[in-house]
Amino acid sequence: MILIKTSLLKNYKGMMLWPFLLVKDRKYGKDVVFMNHEKIHAQQQKELLIVIFYLWYVSDYLIQLLKYKNHHKAYRNIVFERESYFYECSLDYLITRNFFSFLKFYNKKYTDG
């Protein structure tokens, strides 16, 4: 993972674009929960051969946006985000994670806010 500081990120700390992790501030590279969240995304991206991940991610976002009519709820209900947020504090998750584990999050939803 190659950490790159960018001013393009306005509302987010970072964005995983494998193999690059774009961050608003380099200090996020030391945040273990943030880094674990992004490493989960890196694994998802590698599993889906990168391009499929991006197509699926955008498609899922658009479906969630039609459903919730709210950017935040749509973003938090993207299947990849559900897995990453659920396990971001479990720092050993990637050691035991099975391939395509994000699929079990299709029956769950983010309900806060």
Buried (B, 14 or more C-beta within 10 A) or exposed (E): EEBEBEEEBEEEBBBBBBEBBBBBEEEBBEBEEBBBBBBBBBBBBEBBEBEEBEEBBEEBBEBBBEEBEEEEBBBBBBBBBBBBBBBBEBEEBBEEBEEEBBEEBEEEBBEEE
